[in-house]
Amino acid sequence: MVVAERDLQRRNFYQNQHEVNRQNTRQQERKSSSSYKAKYIIRLLCVALLAFLPLYRFAIITESQYRIDKLQSEIKEVELQNEHLKVEIANLKSVARIEDIARSKLNMKEPESQQIIYLNVE
């Protein structure tokens, strides 16, 4: 009878130990499962970031290139406008045009020889 009680106690002890071990492993599995999920999410975010970074840099480069092209076209327009203005200035400064305006609009004429006075500057 004593032997049967010891066997019963041993069985109960081992069953209790087995239950405690099961509970511990379940808790560890839950912890490891949640830590595994967290690590997986962090890795996934890192991969997404590494994939997004070159796309972002390419977008910035493309936008910068677009601005450069736009500024170059504006420079060409301004240079063309500048050339037109230089031609217009040259036309307005021409002696023939000034003489024509003086004769037609201002009723001016060439001075006669007695109207010319020379000065000596000493």
N, CA, C and O atoms as a Tinker XYZ file with bonds, in Angstrom:
   488  protein
     1  N      0.790000   -1.161000    0.000000    73     2
     2  CA     0.000000    0.000000    0.000000    64     1     3
     3  C      0.861000    1.265000    0.000000    63     2     4     5
     4  O      0.548000    2.248000   -0.672000    81     3
     5  N      1.909000    1.217000    0.741000    73     3     6
     6  CA     2.816000    2.362000    0.788000    64     5     7
     7  C      3.436000    2.569000   -0.593000    63     6     8     9
     8  O      3.628000    3.702000   -1.037000    81     7
     9  N      3.738000    1.491000   -1.244000    73     7    10
    10  CA     4.340000    1.577000   -2.570000    64     9    11
    11  C      3.329000    2.178000   -3.544000    63    10    12    13
    12  O      3.703000    2.982000   -4.398000    81    11
    13  N      2.074000    1.808000   -3.431000    73    11    14
    14  CA     1.031000    2.326000   -4.307000    64    13    15
    15  C      0.851000    3.820000   -4.065000    63    14    16    17
    16  O      0.646000    4.588000   -5.005000    81    15
    17  N      0.930000    4.233000   -2.781000    73    15    18
    18  CA     0.791000    5.651000   -2.481000    64    17    19
    19  C      1.969000    6.441000   -3.071000    63    18    20    21
    20  O      1.791000    7.538000   -3.601000    81    19
    21  N      3.180000    5.860000   -2.968000    73    19    22
    22  CA     4.347000    6.536000   -3.537000    64    21    23
    23  C      4.213000    6.645000   -5.061000    63    22    24    25
    24  O      4.543000    7.673000   -5.652000    81    23
    25  N      3.730000    5.583000   -5.675000    73    23    26
    26  CA     3.534000    5.628000   -7.124000    64    25    27
    27  C      2.491000    6.696000   -7.484000    63    26    28    29
    28  O      2.656000    7.431000   -8.458000    81    27
    29  N      1.431000    6.770000   -6.699000    73    27    30
    30  CA     0.393000    7.767000   -6.926000    64    29    31
    31  C      0.953000    9.177000   -6.741000    63    30    32    33
    32  O      0.666000   10.080000   -7.526000    81    31
    33  N      1.762000    9.350000   -5.681000    73    31    34
    34  CA     2.363000   10.663000   -5.443000    64    33    35
    35  C      3.320000   11.035000   -6.586000    63    34    36    37
    36  O      3.355000   12.178000   -7.042000    81    35
    37  N      4.085000   10.048000   -7.028000    73    35    38
    38  CA     5.023000   10.314000   -8.133000    64    37    39
    39  C      4.266000   10.696000   -9.403000    63    38    40    41
    40  O      4.649000   11.623000  -10.116000    81    39
    41  N      3.192000    9.967000   -9.670000    73    39    42
    42  CA     2.387000   10.284000  -10.852000    64    41    43
    43  C      1.814000   11.692000  -10.751000    63    42    44    45
    44  O      1.892000   12.482000  -11.692000    81    43
    45  N      1.239000   11.985000   -9.596000    73    43    46
    46  CA     0.682000   13.324000   -9.398000    64    45    47
    47  C      1.772000   14.401000   -9.544000    63    46    48    49
    48  O      1.543000   15.446000  -10.152000    81    47
    49  N      2.953000   14.132000   -8.978000    73    47    50
    50  CA     4.061000   15.072000   -9.055000    64    49    51
    51  C      4.470000   15.284000  -10.501000    63    50    52    53
    52  O      4.645000   16.419000  -10.946000    81    51
    53  N      4.624000   14.185000  -11.236000    73    51    54
    54  CA     5.037000   14.297000  -12.629000    64    53    55
    55  C      3.957000   14.953000  -13.487000    63    54    56    57
    56  O      4.253000   15.703000  -14.418000    81    55
    57  N      2.686000   14.652000  -13.152000    73    55    58
    58  CA     1.602000   15.308000  -13.887000    64    57    59
    59  C      1.595000   16.805000  -13.609000    63    58    60    61
    60  O      1.422000   17.613000  -14.522000    81    59
    61  N      1.782000   17.167000  -12.354000    73    59    62
    62  CA     1.857000   18.595000  -12.010000    64    61    63
    63  C      3.052000   19.265000  -12.704000    63    62    64    65
    64  O      2.932000   20.366000  -13.242000    81    63
    65  N      4.191000   18.590000  -12.681000    73    63    66
    66  CA     5.377000   19.123000  -13.347000    64    65    67
    67  C      5.126000   19.271000  -14.845000    63    66    68    69
    68  O      5.529000   20.251000  -15.471000    81    67
    69  N      4.449000   18.270000  -15.396000    73    67    70
    70  CA     4.147000   18.301000  -16.820000    64    69    71
    71  C      3.209000   19.479000  -17.131000    63    70    72    73
    72  O      3.420000   20.182000  -18.119000    81    71
    73  N      2.205000   19.699000  -16.323000    73    71    74
    74  CA     1.281000   20.822000  -16.507000    64    73    75
    75  C      2.010000   22.161000  -16.383000    63    74    76    77
    76  O      1.793000   23.074000  -17.179000    81    75
    77  N      2.881000   22.263000  -15.368000    73    75    78
    78  CA     3.653000   23.502000  -15.182000    64    77    79
    79  C      4.559000   23.738000  -16.388000    63    78    80    81
    80  O      4.669000   24.862000  -16.877000    81    79
    81  N      5.205000   22.678000  -16.863000    73    79    82
    82  CA     6.064000   22.809000  -18.039000    64    81    83
    83  C      5.270000   23.211000  -19.270000    63    82    84    85
    84  O      5.727000   24.020000  -20.078000    81    83
    85  N      4.073000   22.638000  -19.409000    73    83    86
    86  CA     3.203000   22.992000  -20.538000    64    85    87
    87  C      2.817000   24.462000  -20.495000    63    86    88    89
    88  O      2.866000   25.158000  -21.510000    81    87
    89  N      2.436000   24.923000  -19.322000    73    87    90
    90  CA     2.052000   26.325000  -19.162000    64    89    91
    91  C      3.247000   27.239000  -19.452000    63    90    92    93
    92  O      3.100000   28.269000  -20.111000    81    91
    93  N      4.410000   26.863000  -18.965000    73    91    94
    94  CA     5.614000   27.665000  -19.216000    64    93    95
    95  C      5.941000   27.716000  -20.710000    63    94    96    97
    96  O      6.287000   28.767000  -21.250000    81    95
    97  N      5.826000   26.568000  -21.358000    73    95    98
    98  CA     6.126000   26.557000  -22.794000    64    97    99
    99  C      5.091000   27.357000  -23.569000    63    98   100   101
   100  O      5.431000   28.029000  -24.543000    81    99
   101  N      3.825000   27.294000  -23.146000    73    99   102
   102  CA     2.797000   28.107000  -23.807000    64   101   103
   103  C      3.080000   29.592000  -23.636000    63   102   104   105
   104  O      2.944000   30.364000  -24.585000    81   103
   105  N      3.471000   29.993000  -22.439000    73   103   106
   106  CA     3.792000   31.394000  -22.200000    64   105   107
   107  C      5.009000   31.805000  -23.023000    63   106   108   109
   108  O      5.045000   32.896000  -23.592000    81   107
   109  N      5.999000   30.927000  -23.081000    73   107   110
   110  CA     7.181000   31.232000  -23.877000    64   109   111
   111  C      6.834000   31.304000  -25.355000    63   110   112   113
   112  O      7.345000   32.149000  -26.089000    81   111
   113  N      5.948000   30.392000  -25.780000    73   111   114
   114  CA     5.521000   30.430000  -27.180000    64   113   115
   115  C      4.786000   31.724000  -27.486000    63   114   116   117
   116  O      4.995000   32.331000  -28.537000    81   115
   117  N      3.919000   32.147000  -26.559000    73   115   118
   118  CA     3.207000   33.415000  -26.756000    64   117   119
   119  C      4.197000   34.573000  -26.823000    63   118   120   121
   120  O      4.101000   35.438000  -27.694000    81   119
   121  N      5.158000   34.576000  -25.883000    73   119   122
   122  CA     6.154000   35.640000  -25.881000    64   121   123
   123  C      7.002000   35.587000  -27.141000    63   122   124   125
   124  O      7.244000   36.609000  -27.784000    81   123
   125  N      7.447000   34.392000  -27.486000    73   123   126
   126  CA     8.295000   34.270000  -28.674000    64   125   127
   127  C      7.482000   34.564000  -29.931000    63   126   128   129
   128  O      8.009000   35.125000  -30.891000    81   127
   129  N      6.205000   34.191000  -29.934000    73   127   130
   130  CA     5.349000   34.469000  -31.080000    64   129   131
   131  C      5.155000   35.974000  -31.231000    63   130   132   133
   132  O      5.231000   36.498000  -32.342000    81   131
   133  N      4.910000   36.666000  -30.136000    73   131   134
   134  CA     4.718000   38.105000  -30.227000    64   133   135
   135  C      6.036000   38.806000  -30.566000    63   134   136   137
   136  O      6.036000   39.778000  -31.321000    81   135
   137  N      7.151000   38.330000  -30.022000    73   135   138
   138  CA     8.441000   38.928000  -30.372000    64   137   139
   139  C      8.790000   38.608000  -31.823000    63   138   140   141
   140  O      9.394000   39.425000  -32.518000    81   139
   141  N      8.406000   37.413000  -32.275000    73   139   142
   142  CA     8.632000   37.065000  -33.669000    64   141   143
   143  C      7.819000   37.980000  -34.583000    63   142   144   145
   144  O      8.314000   38.442000  -35.611000    81   143
   145  N      6.577000   38.235000  -34.202000    73   143   146
   146  CA     5.736000   39.134000  -34.993000    64   145   147
   147  C      6.328000   40.536000  -35.015000    63   146   148   149
   148  O      6.366000   41.183000  -36.062000    81   147
   149  N      6.793000   41.009000  -33.853000    73   147   150
   150  CA     7.384000   42.345000  -33.785000    64   149   151
   151  C      8.634000   42.417000  -34.660000    63   150   152   153
   152  O      8.821000   43.387000  -35.394000    81   151
   153  N      9.483000   41.405000  -34.586000    73   151   154
   154  CA    10.677000   41.383000  -35.420000    64   153   155
   155  C     10.307000   41.336000  -36.896000    63   154   156   157
   156  O     10.931000   42.001000  -37.722000    81   155
   157  N      9.294000   40.552000  -37.218000    73   155   158
   158  CA     8.841000   40.451000  -38.610000    64   157   159
   159  C      8.343000   41.800000  -39.114000    63   158   160   161
   160  O      8.656000   42.209000  -40.232000    81   159
   161  N      7.565000   42.488000  -38.280000    73   159   162
   162  CA     7.039000   43.802000  -38.675000    64   161   163
   163  C      8.183000   44.799000  -38.845000    63   162   164   165
   164  O      8.182000   45.583000  -39.794000    81   163
   165  N      9.147000   44.780000  -37.947000    73   163   166
   166  CA    10.289000   45.691000  -38.053000    64   165   167
   167  C     11.089000   45.405000  -39.324000    63   166   168   169
   168  O     11.499000   46.329000  -40.027000    81   167
   169  N     11.304000   44.141000  -39.609000    73   167   170
   170  CA    12.021000   43.784000  -40.836000    64   169   171
   171  C     11.248000   44.211000  -42.066000    63   170   172   173
   172  O     11.828000   44.707000  -43.032000    81   171
   173  N      9.946000   44.020000  -42.032000    73   171   174
   174  CA     9.106000   44.416000  -43.153000    64   173   175
   175  C      9.166000   45.927000  -43.362000    63   174   176   177
   176  O      9.245000   46.396000  -44.497000    81   175
   177  N      9.129000   46.682000  -42.275000    73   175   178
   178  CA     9.242000   48.135000  -42.382000    64   177   179
   179  C     10.599000   48.554000  -42.936000    63   178   180   181
   180  O     10.685000   49.482000  -43.740000    81   179
   181  N     11.649000   47.877000  -42.513000    73   179   182
   182  CA    12.994000   48.182000  -43.026000    64   181   183
   183  C     13.073000   47.913000  -44.527000    63   182   184   185
   184  O     13.625000   48.718000  -45.277000    81   183
   185  N     12.531000   46.796000  -44.955000    73   183   186
   186  CA    12.544000   46.472000  -46.379000    64   185   187
   187  C     11.725000   47.502000  -47.162000    63   186   188   189
   188  O     12.136000   47.945000  -48.234000    81   187
   189  N     10.566000   47.876000  -46.617000    73   187   190
   190  CA     9.745000   48.883000  -47.291000    64   189   191
   191  C     10.485000   50.211000  -47.374000    63   190   192   193
   192  O     10.438000   50.885000  -48.403000    81   191
   193  N     11.157000   50.585000  -46.314000    73   191   194
   194  CA    11.920000   51.833000  -46.304000    64   193   195
   195  C     13.054000   51.777000  -47.318000    63   194   196   197
   196  O     13.285000   52.742000  -48.046000    81   195
   197  N     13.754000   50.665000  -47.369000    73   195   198
   198  CA    14.850000   50.527000  -48.330000    64   197   199
   199  C     14.340000   50.531000  -49.767000    63   198   200   201
   200  O     15.034000   50.990000  -50.674000    81   199
   201  N     13.143000   50.028000  -49.973000    73   199   202
   202  CA    12.553000   50.050000  -51.318000    64   201   203
   203  C     12.045000   51.446000  -51.658000    63   202   204   205
   204  O     12.093000   51.855000  -52.818000    81   203
   205  N     11.567000   52.170000  -50.679000    73   203   206
   206  CA    10.999000   53.491000  -50.918000    64   205   207
   207  C     12.077000   54.563000  -51.090000    63   206   208   209
   208  O     11.871000   55.532000  -51.820000    81   207
   209  N     13.200000   54.401000  -50.437000    73   207   210
   210  CA    14.261000   55.404000  -50.463000    64   209   211
   211  C     14.775000   55.690000  -51.879000    63   210   212   213
   212  O     14.877000   56.863000  -52.239000    81   211
   213  N     15.101000   54.693000  -52.698000    73   211   214
   214  CA    15.536000   55.010000  -54.067000    64   213   215
   215  C     14.430000   55.669000  -54.895000    63   214   216   217
   216  O     14.711000   56.536000  -55.721000    81   215
   217  N     13.191000   55.267000  -54.681000    73   215   218
   218  CA    12.089000   55.900000  -55.403000    64   217   219
   219  C     11.970000   57.369000  -55.022000    63   218   220   221
   220  O     11.742000   58.222000  -55.879000    81   219
   221  N     12.123000   57.657000  -53.754000    73   219   222
   222  CA    12.058000   59.038000  -53.284000    64   221   223
   223  C     13.197000   59.861000  -53.886000    63   222   224   225
   224  O     12.981000   60.983000  -54.342000    81   223
   225  N     14.405000   59.303000  -53.886000    73   223   226
   226  CA    15.545000   60.017000  -54.455000    64   225   227
   227  C     15.336000   60.234000  -55.954000    63   226   228   229
   228  O     15.665000   61.302000  -56.472000    81   227
   229  N     14.800000   59.246000  -56.650000    73   227   230
   230  CA    14.534000   59.391000  -58.081000    64   229   231
   231  C     13.501000   60.484000  -58.328000    63   230   232   233
   232  O     13.617000   61.247000  -59.286000    81   231
   233  N     12.490000   60.558000  -57.464000    73   231   234
   234  CA    11.475000   61.604000  -57.604000    64   233   235
   235  C     12.093000   62.988000  -57.405000    63   234   236   237
   236  O     11.762000   63.925000  -58.131000    81   235
   237  N     12.979000   63.116000  -56.436000    73   235   238
   238  CA    13.634000   64.405000  -56.197000    64   237   239
   239  C     14.515000   64.785000  -57.386000    63   238   240   241
   240  O     14.522000   65.939000  -57.814000    81   239
   241  N     15.254000   63.817000  -57.916000    73   239   242
   242  CA    16.119000   64.084000  -59.068000    64   241   243
   243  C     15.276000   64.490000  -60.274000    63   242   244   245
   244  O     15.635000   65.418000  -61.000000    81   243
   245  N     14.171000   63.805000  -60.488000    73   243   246
   246  CA    13.296000   64.126000  -61.622000    64   245   247
   247  C     12.708000   65.523000  -61.468000    63   246   248   249
   248  O     12.649000   66.283000  -62.435000    81   247
   249  N     12.280000   65.858000  -60.273000    73   247   250
   250  CA    11.726000   67.192000  -60.028000    64   249   251
   251  C     12.790000   68.266000  -60.238000    63   250   252   253
   252  O     12.500000   69.318000  -60.809000    81   251
   253  N     13.998000   68.019000  -59.791000    73   251   254
   254  CA    15.089000   68.978000  -59.981000    64   253   255
   255  C     15.400000   69.143000  -61.465000    63   254   256   257
   256  O     15.624000   70.259000  -61.934000    81   255
   257  N     15.414000   68.049000  -62.195000    73   255   258
   258  CA    15.667000   68.118000  -63.633000    64   257   259
   259  C     14.566000   68.910000  -64.336000    63   258   260   261
   260  O     14.844000   69.678000  -65.257000    81   259
   261  N     13.331000   68.726000  -63.906000    73   259   262
   262  CA    12.219000   69.492000  -64.492000    64   261   263
   263  C     12.411000   70.980000  -64.241000    63   262   264   265
   264  O     12.204000   71.794000  -65.141000    81   263
   265  N     12.809000   71.342000  -63.009000    73   263   266
   266  CA    13.036000   72.759000  -62.710000    64   265   267
   267  C     14.195000   73.323000  -63.529000    63   266   268   269
   268  O     14.141000   74.466000  -63.983000    81   267
   269  N     15.245000   72.517000  -63.718000    73   267   270
   270  CA    16.394000   72.965000  -64.513000    64   269   271
   271  C     15.970000   73.215000  -65.955000    63   270   272   273
   272  O     16.335000   74.231000  -66.547000    81   271
   273  N     15.200000   72.291000  -66.519000    73   271   274
   274  CA    14.721000   72.460000  -67.891000    64   273   275
   275  C     13.853000   73.701000  -68.024000    63   274   276   277
   276  O     13.963000   74.441000  -69.002000    81   275
   277  N     12.998000   73.927000  -67.049000    73   275   278
   278  CA    12.124000   75.101000  -67.083000    64   277   279
   279  C     12.947000   76.385000  -67.012000    63   278   280   281
   280  O     12.675000   77.336000  -67.745000    81   279
   281  N     13.945000   76.419000  -66.142000    73   279   282
   282  CA    14.797000   77.605000  -66.022000    64   281   283
   283  C     15.620000   77.829000  -67.291000    63   282   284   285
   284  O     15.832000   78.971000  -67.699000    81   283
   285  N     16.081000   76.750000  -67.912000    73   283   286
   286  CA    16.835000   76.896000  -69.156000    64   285   287
   287  C     15.956000   77.462000  -70.266000    63   286   288   289
   288  O     16.416000   78.279000  -71.064000    81   287
   289  N     14.709000   77.040000  -70.323000    73   287   290
   290  CA    13.814000   77.586000  -71.346000    64   289   291
   291  C     13.523000   79.060000  -71.057000    63   290   292   293
   292  O     13.404000   79.860000  -71.985000    81   291
   293  N     13.408000   79.423000  -69.776000    73   291   294
   294  CA    13.213000   80.838000  -69.439000    64   293   295
   295  C     14.443000   81.652000  -69.812000    63   294   296   297
   296  O     14.318000   82.782000  -70.286000    81   295
   297  N     15.625000   81.093000  -69.606000    73   295   298
   298  CA    16.856000   81.793000  -69.979000    64   297   299
   299  C     16.892000   82.032000  -71.481000    63   298   300   301
   300  O     17.262000   83.119000  -71.925000    81   299
   301  N     16.511000   81.027000  -72.270000    73   299   302
   302  CA    16.491000   81.186000  -73.722000    64   301   303
   303  C     15.511000   82.280000  -74.137000    63   302   304   305
   304  O     15.806000   83.084000  -75.022000    81   303
   305  N     14.345000   82.307000  -73.495000    73   303   306
   306  CA    13.354000   83.340000  -73.811000    64   305   307
   307  C     13.889000   84.727000  -73.478000    63   306   308   309
   308  O     13.722000   85.661000  -74.262000    81   307
   309  N     14.526000   84.866000  -72.330000    73   307   310
   310  CA    15.058000   86.164000  -71.924000    64   309   311
   311  C     16.195000   86.586000  -72.848000    63   310   312   313
   312  O     16.298000   87.763000  -73.196000    81   311
   313  N     17.049000   85.649000  -73.249000    73   311   314
   314  CA    18.133000   85.978000  -74.179000    64   313   315
   315  C     17.576000   86.425000  -75.526000    63   314   316   317
   316  O     18.087000   87.369000  -76.128000    81   315
   317  N     16.535000   85.753000  -76.000000    73   315   318
   318  CA    15.904000   86.144000  -77.257000    64   317   319
   319  C     15.292000   87.536000  -77.144000    63   318   320   321
   320  O     15.431000   88.365000  -78.043000    81   319
   321  N     14.618000   87.776000  -76.035000    73   319   322
   322  CA    14.035000   89.103000  -75.799000    64   321   323
   323  C     15.134000   90.161000  -75.720000    63   322   324   325
   324  O     14.964000   91.271000  -76.224000    81   323
   325  N     16.244000   89.827000  -75.098000    73   323   326
   326  CA    17.374000   90.746000  -74.988000    64   325   327
   327  C     17.926000   91.086000  -76.376000    63   326   328   329
   328  O     18.248000   92.241000  -76.652000    81   327
   329  N     18.033000   90.086000  -77.242000    73   327   330
   330  CA    18.507000   90.340000  -78.607000    64   329   331
   331  C     17.549000   91.268000  -79.358000    63   330   332   333
   332  O     17.989000   92.170000  -80.070000    81   331
   333  N     16.257000   91.048000  -79.202000    73   331   334
   334  CA    15.274000   91.925000  -79.853000    64   333   335
   335  C     15.410000   93.361000  -79.348000    63   334   336   337
   336  O     15.326000   94.314000  -80.122000    81   335
   337  N     15.618000   93.499000  -78.051000    73   335   338
   338  CA    15.773000   94.839000  -77.486000    64   337   339
   339  C     17.054000   95.507000  -77.967000    63   338   340   341
   340  O     17.063000   96.716000  -78.199000    81   339
   341  N     18.130000   94.751000  -78.122000    73   339   342
   342  CA    19.369000   95.326000  -78.654000    64   341   343
   343  C     19.171000   95.830000  -80.077000    63   342   344   345
   344  O     19.654000   96.901000  -80.443000    81   343
   345  N     18.451000   95.039000  -80.877000    73   343   346
   346  CA    18.167000   95.467000  -82.257000    64   345   347
   347  C     17.317000   96.731000  -82.247000    63   346   348   349
   348  O     17.552000   97.651000  -83.030000    81   347
   349  N     16.331000   96.770000  -81.358000    73   347   350
   350  CA    15.464000   97.948000  -81.269000    64   349   351
   351  C     16.260000   99.176000  -80.825000    63   350   352   353
   352  O     16.046000  100.273000  -81.342000    81   351
   353  N     17.172000   99.000000  -79.875000    73   351   354
   354  CA    18.014000  100.110000  -79.423000    64   353   355
   355  C     18.893000  100.600000  -80.573000    63   354   356   357
   356  O     19.052000  101.805000  -80.768000    81   355
   357  N     19.457000   99.670000  -81.326000    73   355   358
   358  CA    20.295000  100.059000  -82.460000    64   357   359
   359  C     19.488000  100.843000  -83.487000    63   358   360   361
   360  O     19.974000  101.825000  -84.048000    81   359
   361  N     18.246000  100.404000  -83.735000    73   359   362
   362  CA    17.392000  101.138000  -84.683000    64   361   363
   363  C     17.048000  102.530000  -84.157000    63   362   364   365
   364  O     17.038000  103.498000  -84.917000    81   363
   365  N     16.767000  102.629000  -82.861000    73   363   366
   366  CA    16.407000  103.925000  -82.296000    64   365   367
   367  C     17.602000  104.875000  -82.244000    63   366   368   369
   368  O     17.423000  106.091000  -82.300000    81   367
   369  N     18.808000  104.339000  -82.138000    73   367   370
   370  CA    20.006000  105.172000  -82.066000    64   369   371
   371  C     20.558000  105.566000  -83.429000    63   370   372   373
   372  O     21.504000  106.350000  -83.509000    81   371
   373  N     19.992000  105.044000  -84.476000    73   371   374
   374  CA    20.554000  105.307000  -85.804000    64   373   375
   375  C     20.445000  106.789000  -86.148000    63   374   376   377
   376  O     19.437000  107.444000  -85.884000    81   375
   377  N     21.524000  107.289000  -86.749000    73   375   378
   378  CA    21.612000  108.706000  -87.105000    64   377   379
   379  C     20.550000  109.055000  -88.138000    63   378   380   381
   380  O     19.971000  110.139000  -88.074000    81   379
   381  N     20.287000  108.189000  -89.063000    73   379   382
   382  CA    19.309000  108.456000  -90.121000    64   381   383
   383  C     17.916000  108.646000  -89.520000    63   382   384   385
   384  O     17.174000  109.529000  -89.952000    81   383
   385  N     17.558000  107.836000  -88.538000    73   383   386
   386  CA    16.250000  107.948000  -87.899000    64   385   387
   387  C     16.137000  109.256000  -87.122000    63   386   388   389
   388  O     15.117000  109.942000  -87.193000    81   387
   389  N     17.189000  109.598000  -86.379000    73   387   390
   390  CA    17.171000  110.838000  -85.597000    64   389   391
   391  C     17.065000  112.044000  -86.530000    63   390   392   393
   392  O     16.333000  112.992000  -86.246000    81   391
   393  N     17.796000  112.004000  -87.641000    73   391   394
   394  CA    17.743000  113.104000  -88.614000    64   393   395
   395  C     16.357000  113.205000  -89.229000    63   394   396   397
   396  O     15.843000  114.309000  -89.411000    81   395
   397  N     15.749000  112.082000  -89.551000    73   395   398
   398  CA    14.412000  112.075000  -90.142000    64   397   399
   399  C     13.391000  112.663000  -89.169000    63   398   400   401
   400  O     12.535000  113.446000  -89.584000    81   399
   401  N     13.460000  112.306000  -87.887000    73   399   402
   402  CA    12.535000  112.851000  -86.882000    64   401   403
   403  C     12.758000  114.347000  -86.724000    63   402   404   405
   404  O     11.801000  115.112000  -86.599000    81   403
   405  N     14.026000  114.765000  -86.729000    73   403   406
   406  CA    14.329000  116.191000  -86.579000    64   405   407
   407  C     13.770000  116.992000  -87.744000    63   406   408   409
   408  O     13.238000  118.080000  -87.525000    81   407
   409  N     13.867000  116.510000  -88.947000    73   407   410
   410  CA    13.374000  117.255000  -90.111000    64   409   411
   411  C     11.850000  117.225000  -90.219000    63   410   412   413
   412  O     11.221000  118.246000  -90.495000    81   411
   413  N     11.254000  116.030000  -89.995000    73   411   414
   414  CA     9.813000  115.930000  -90.242000    64   413   415
   415  C      8.975000  116.398000  -89.062000    63   414   416   417
   416  O      8.031000  117.162000  -89.264000    81   415
   417  N      9.272000  115.981000  -87.859000    73   415   418
   418  CA     8.417000  116.322000  -86.717000    64   417   419
   419  C      8.804000  117.632000  -86.048000    63   418   420   421
   420  O      7.942000  118.369000  -85.570000    81   419
   421  N     10.098000  117.921000  -86.016000    73   419   422
   422  CA    10.553000  119.123000  -85.321000    64   421   423
   423  C     10.838000  120.292000  -86.273000    63   422   424   425
   424  O     11.218000  121.380000  -85.839000    81   423
   425  N     10.650000  120.054000  -87.556000    73   423   426
   426  CA    10.866000  121.082000  -88.590000    64   425   427
   427  C     12.266000  121.695000  -88.499000    63   426   428   429
   428  O     12.414000  122.912000  -88.611000    81   427
   429  N     13.242000  120.905000  -88.307000    73   427   430
   430  CA    14.623000  121.370000  -88.260000    64   429   431
   431  C     15.231000  121.224000  -89.642000    63   430   432   433
   432  O     14.759000  120.442000  -90.467000    81   431
   433  N     16.298000  121.997000  -89.882000    73   431   434
   434  CA    17.023000  121.902000  -91.151000    64   433   435
   435  C     18.501000  122.116000  -90.885000    63   434   436   437
   436  O     18.891000  122.502000  -89.783000    81   435
   437  N     19.313000  121.869000  -91.884000    73   435   438
   438  CA    20.754000  122.038000  -91.769000    64   437   439
   439  C     21.063000  123.525000  -91.585000    63   438   440   441
   440  O     20.451000  124.362000  -92.248000    81   439
   441  N     22.010000  123.873000  -90.689000    73   439   442
   442  CA    22.348000  125.292000  -90.519000    64   441   443
   443  C     23.136000  125.805000  -91.736000    63   442   444   445
   444  O     23.895000  125.071000  -92.369000    81   443
   445  N     22.931000  127.047000  -92.024000    73   443   446
   446  CA    23.686000  127.662000  -93.132000    64   445   447
   447  C     25.055000  128.049000  -92.603000    63   446   448   449
   448  O     25.282000  128.043000  -91.393000    81   447
   449  N     25.960000  128.382000  -93.496000    73   447   450
   450  CA    27.335000  128.636000  -93.093000    64   449   451
   451  C     27.468000  129.849000  -92.182000    63   450   452   453
   452  O     28.339000  129.843000  -91.312000    81   451
   453  N     26.650000  130.890000  -92.334000    73   451   454
   454  CA    26.743000  132.057000  -91.459000    64   453   455
   455  C     26.151000  131.797000  -90.074000    63   454   456   457
   456  O     26.389000  132.571000  -89.146000    81   455
   457  N     25.368000  130.696000  -89.923000    73   455   458
   458  CA    24.787000  130.359000  -88.628000    64   457   459
   459  C     25.733000  129.529000  -87.750000    63   458   460   461
   460  O     25.448000  129.312000  -86.573000    81   459
   461  N     26.816000  129.082000  -88.293000    73   459   462
   462  CA    27.744000  128.253000  -87.570000    64   461   463
   463  C     28.786000  129.137000  -86.893000    63   462   464   465
   464  O     29.396000  129.979000  -87.553000    81   463
   465  N     28.994000  128.969000  -85.639000    73   463   466
   466  CA    29.978000  129.732000  -84.853000    64   465   467
   467  C     30.959000  128.733000  -84.249000    63   466   468   469
   468  O     30.570000  127.763000  -83.598000    81   467
   469  N     32.255000  129.001000  -84.488000    73   467   470
   470  CA    33.280000  128.149000  -83.933000    64   469   471
   471  C     33.877000  128.814000  -82.726000    63   470   472   473
   472  O     34.107000  130.024000  -82.754000    81   471
   473  N     34.143000  128.076000  -81.654000    73   471   474
   474  CA    34.701000  128.595000  -80.430000    64   473   475
   475  C     36.086000  128.010000  -80.213000    63   474   476   477
   476  O     36.325000  126.831000  -80.476000    81   475
   477  N     36.997000  128.850000  -79.730000    73   475   478
   478  CA    38.319000  128.366000  -79.353000    64   477   479
   479  C     38.311000  128.112000  -77.859000    63   478   480   481
   480  O     37.977000  128.997000  -77.072000    81   479
   481  N     38.669000  126.935000  -77.479000    73   479   482
   482  CA    38.719000  126.587000  -76.079000    64   481   483
   483  C     40.188000  126.463000  -75.701000    63   482   484   485
   484  O     40.905000  125.585000  -76.181000    81   483
   485  N     40.615000  127.379000  -74.819000    73   483   486
   486  CA    42.013000  127.352000  -74.413000    64   485   487
   487  C     42.155000  127.182000  -72.934000    63   486   488
   488  O     43.274000  127.139000  -72.422000    81   487
